Amino acid sequence: MTEAVTRYHVRPAGPLGGTVRAAGMTKNAGCKQLAAALLCPGVSTVRNLDPVADLDVMCELLRAIGARVVWETDDALSVDATGPLVPEAPYELVSRMRASINVLGPLLARHGRARVAMPGGDNIGSRNLDLHARGLQAMGVELDVVHGFIDAHVDALCGARIVLDFPSVGATETLMTAAVMAKGETVIDNAAREPEISDLAAFLGEMGAQVHGAGSHTITIEGVDELTPVDHAVIGDRIEGGTYLFAAVIAGGDVTVEGITVEQLGVAVDKLVDLGARVEPTLDGVRIVMDGRPRAIDVQTLPFPGFATDFMPFAVAALAVADGTGIVTENVFDNRLAFTAELNRMGAHVHTEGRHAVVRGTGRLSGAPVQALDVRAGAALVLAGLVAEGETVVHDARHIDRGYPDLAGKLVALGGDVTRTAG
């Protein structure tokens, strides 16, 4: 069956206003916790999920491995990993989503072996698995990459001290889920500090794992002999919530995003203020007020609590309409600035060289047909369309759907003129 052609149609409609709620962090937290449910027999439930495309892929993958996955309510999925499980993740599923690699740690912890296809996902640069591999090898895993598959096996996982060259979220997650049932103590130094790491640690802790220090540079895990199923609600999606905050910076207005906190945004809050916005916490979220054009600033992406790489495309879109010239440096992925060619089709002035982009703000963008190259770049083009004269048509909306359950609907709720079409 041919996949439906999906597009976003965006027209300017003035400043935004109102309140929206960020979805649960389905893509960056929920999918990982569903994979972690493979650690023990029985039924685990993950709540506060929303139907994004990546979730569909994860459900298909878990079923292919042998788990039973069922929607219990509109926002809750149960995973019955009683078994028997097949510790192999097929290429046709893993190639569609980077988070598929998250089955590697649980399968090794439970079965001592795993065969997982090299992962796919957004084309935003090289994301090799050296950190995963070296950490697992330190725990006694024999690992080879053969014919596009990671083939790993171990007689018994052993605790180890692991120092990551870079605070990789994916490597930290893989090593955490492997270490919870390893013999002895595992210490992960230079660990990722993102809120979703802390949420995964909470999920594992409710299972009975002994995980300490999540959210800091050093995570210590004391292996246990067995784990038990859990019922856990994922945190709100700080990246989706931040999207609407940047939308307010670009289009102006007064917007409140519920379901996230100022603390979850890290340095991004300071950059929103530098752009000219007023940002303040509310009882259940974050409020942003923006008058006039954004101010030009410089931005560099760094691991949390630094400026998130997922926010970078939104910063470029804001600088495209800012007063002045800003410089953006992408320190995490080496091809993430490729989308700026699409933004330039709308009249932006972005010059890139390697990991750097010089963005000269213009007072006027023009609607144009553009292409979403990945989930966040696609969303950034939609945000730019909020202030572009005429109509902006963002093609390949399927990329956006991987991380947003209802981007168009939520922007419309804030006063935007956005529709999503298929066919």
N, C-alpha and C positions, 0 to 999 in steps of 0.2 A: 504493500500500500504506500502511495506517495505521501510524504509528510506535507501537511497544510502549510502554505506560505503565510507567515504572520508578520504584521507590521504595526508600528505605532504611528498615529497621525497626531501632530501637535501644532497648535496655534497659540499665539500670545493672547492672554486674557487678563492682564493686569496683575497686581500684587496678590499673593496668596494669603489666606486667613482661615483659622479654624483649628480643629484638633483631629489628629489621626493616631491610631495605635500601631506601634511596631509589632510585626508578627513575632512569634517565637523564633529563636535562631535555628531554624530547621536545617539550612544548608551547612553552616559552619559548626553547629553543636549537635543538633538532633540526629543527623545522619551518622555522626561519629558514635553517639551513644547507642543507636540501634545496632551498629556493628559490635560495640562492646557487650551487648546483650548475649553474644555468642559465647561469652566466657563461662557460662554455667547452664546446666539443664534447667528447664522450667520456663515460666512465662514472665517476662519483664515488660513493663509498659512505659512508654515515653510519651509525655503530654506536652501541650502547648505547641503543637506542630501545625504547619500550614502546608497546603498542597503545592509545593514548588516542584519543578521538573526533576531536580536532583534527588528528591525524596522518592519519586517513582523508580528511579534507577537503583537506589539503595534497596528498596523493597524487592525488586526483581533479583538483585544480587543475592540477598539473604535467602530468598526462596530457592535460587539455584544451588546454594550451599546446602540446603536441606532444612532451613528453619521455616516455621509457619508464621506468616505475617498477616495480621488482621487489623482493620480499623475498628477500634472499640467504640469510639465516639467521633464527632466531627474533628477533634483535634488530638486524638490519642491513638497510637499504634501499639499493638502488643506483638512481641516476638517470642514464639515458643521454640526454644533451642534445645528441647529435650533430645532431639537427634533421631536416628543417626545423621551426622553431618558429613558432607563431602568437602574436605578442606581444599577446594580449588575454586578460584574466582575466574570465570571465563572472560576472554578478551572482549567479546562483543558487548559486555556490560562495563567492565573496568575501563575500556577505552573511552567511555562516555562521561566519566566523572572521576576527578582526582581523589575524592574522598573514599573511593573504593579500596584504596590501599589500607584503610583502617581495619579491614578484616585480617590483615597479616598478623598483628600482635595477638588478638584473641585466639586465632586458630593455632598459633604456635603454643600459646599458654595452655590451651585445652587439649590439643591433639599431638603437639610436638612436631607437626609438619604443616606446610602450606605451599600451595602453588598458585601464585597470583600474577595475572597478566600485568605488564607495565601499565601504569595508569595514564588516563587522558584528562580531558577537561578543557579549560580555557587556554587558548594559544597566546599566553602572555609571557613566554620565555622559558628558558631551561629550568627544570626543577628536578635535578637528579636525586637519586635515593641513597647517595653515599652515606649520609648521616644516619638514616635508618639502618643501613647494612652494617656500618661499623659498630653501632650501638648493640645491635642484636648479636653480632659476632663476639663482642665482649661478654655477652651473656651465654656463650657457648653454642650459638647457632651456626651451622654450616649452611652457607648461602651461595647460590650461583644464579647468574642470569643467563638463561638458555632459550634461544628461539623466541625472545620477547616475553618470557615468563621469569618471575622470581621464584626459584625453587629452593625452599628452606626446610631444614629439619633439625631436630635437637632431641637428644635422649632425655635431658632434664635441664630446664632453664636455671641458671645460677645468677645470683645477684652480682652486680659489678658496679664500679665507679665509672661513669661515662661523662666525658666533657664534650659538649657539642661545639663544633667550630662556629656555628651560627645558631641563634635561638629559634630553630625551625618549629613551627606549630605541628606540622605533620610528623616529624621525627619524635618530638616530645610525646605526642599522642600514641604513636606506635610503641615506644619504649615503656610508657606507663602501663599500657594494656598487657604487654608481655610480662612486665616485672611483678604485677600484682600476685602472680602465682609461682614466681621463681623461688628457688631455695635461697634464703638469706636476704640481705639488704642490697637494694639498688639505689645509687645516688646519681641523679641527673644534674650536672652542673651546666650553667649557661642555658637553662631551660627556657622555653617560651613562657611568657607571662600573661598572655591574652585571657580575657574573662572566660572564654570558652574552655580553656585549659582548667581553670578553677571549677567550672561546671562539670567537666568530665571527672575531675577528682571527686567532686561531691557525689556523682553518680556511682563511681567505683566504691567510695566510702560507704554508701548505703548498701552496696552489695556485700560489704564486710571486708573490703580491702583496707590496708593500712597505708594511706597516702598522706604525707605531710609536706607543707611548704609550697603547695600549688599557688601560683600568683607571684612567687618570688623567683630569684635566679636559681635556687637549688631545691629540687624535689627529692624527698627521701621516701622510699617505698620498702616496707617490710613484707616479704612474700607470705601468703597464707595458703593453707592446703585446699580450701574450698570457698566458693562464693555462693550467694543466694540471689534469686531474682528480686527485682526492685520495681517500684512505681515512682517515676521521677518526672518533674516538669522542667523543661529547658528554659534557660534565660531568654529575655527579649533580644531581638536581633539589632545589635548596635549599628551594623552596617546599613540595614534597611532604614532604621530610624535616622541615622546620619544623612541618608539620601534626602530626606524631606527637610532636614535642617539646611543643607546646601541649596535645595530648591528655593527656600525662602531667601537665602543670600542672593541668588541669581535673579529671582523675580521680584524680590521685596515682599514685605508683609509681616504678619504676626502669626506664627505657627507654634502649636504645642504638640510634641510627639510623646505619647504615653508609652509605657512599657520598657523604657530604657533609663539609664541614669547618666549624670554628667561624668561620674567616675569611669564608666565603661567606654567613654569616648577618648580618654587620654588627652594627648596634646592637641587633638582636633578642636577641642573647645577653645583653646588659646588662639588657634588659627582662624576660627570663625569670628572671634572678637577682633583680631587683627584686620580681618576683611571689612570690618565696620559694623558687625552685628552686636546686639545685646543678647547674651545667653544667660539663662538662670534656671536653677532646678525648680521643679514643682513637686507636689506631693507624690505624683506617679509618673514623672517624666521630665522633659526638658522643654523650655520655652525659648523661642528665638524671635527677635524683633529686628527688622532691617529696613532702613530708609535710605533711598538713594543708591548710587552705583557702588559696587564693592571697591575697596582700596587695593592696590597692587601689593602683593607680599611675596616673599620667597618661601618655598616649602620643600622639605626633603622627607622622604618616607623612611621609617625606621620601625623595628619591632616594637610592640606595645611596651610601655605607654607612649611611644613615639607616634608620629602621624602615620596612620594605617595605609598600607599600599592600596587597599580597596577604596579609600577615600580620594586617592590621587586624581582619578579622572574627573571627579566632581570639582576638585580644586582648580584643575586646568579649565574646566568650563566656566567657573566663576571668574578666573583671571582673564578669560577671553572677553568678558564685558566689563572689566575693571578699569579704573582710572589709573593708568600708568603701566609699567612693565614689571612682570614678576618672573622669577626663575624657579622651575620645578626640577628636583633631582629625584629619580627613582632608584633607590638603593636595594630593592628586594628582588624584582624581576627584570630581566634584561630586554624584554620586548613589549613592555606594557605601554609605551608611548606611541605605539603604531597607530592607535585610534585617532591621533591628532590630525592625520591627513583627512579623515572624515569631518572633523570639526572645522578644518580650514575650508572645506567645501561650503560651509555655512558663512564664510566671510571672516572667520577668526584668523588671527595672525600668530601662528605658533611655529617656531623654528626648532627642530630637534637635532641633537647631535649626541649619539650614544644614549647615555642615561639621563641626559639633560634636555630641558625644554625651556626656551625663552618665549614668554607669552606677552605680547603687546596688546593691551586691552583696546577694544573698539567700542564705540557707543552704539553700534548697530550690527546685528547678525541677520542673515537672510535665510529663510526656510529653504531646504534643499533635500533631495533624496540622499540618504546616508545609510551606512551599514553598521550594524552592531557586531563588533569583532569578539567581544566577550561580555559577560554579564554586567560588569560595572561600567565599562566603556559604553555599552548600549544605553544604560540608564543615564549616563552623563549626557549623551546626545539628546535624550528626551528632555532633560533639564534645560539644555541650551535652547531647545525648541520653544520653551516657555517664553523666551524673549526675542525670538527670531521673527522678522517680518514675513508674513505669508505662512505657508504650511511646510512643516518639516515631516518627512516620512522616514522613519527608522526601520529599515529592513532587517530580516533575520531576528525577529523578536524572540525566537526560541531561546536565544542566548540569555536574554533578559529574564525569561520565564524560569530559568534555572535557579534564580535567587529571589524573585519577587512574586508573591502570590497574587497581587492585584495592584501593580504600580499605577496603571491608568485610573482605576477606581479611587485610589487614595489621593492622587493628585487632583482628580475631579472634585472630591470632597473638600479639598482646600481651595477650590475656585479655578483650577486649571482647565484648559481645553485640550483633553487628551483622550483618544480612543484607540482601542486595539482591534485590529481586524484580522480575520483568517480566511484563506481561500483565494 
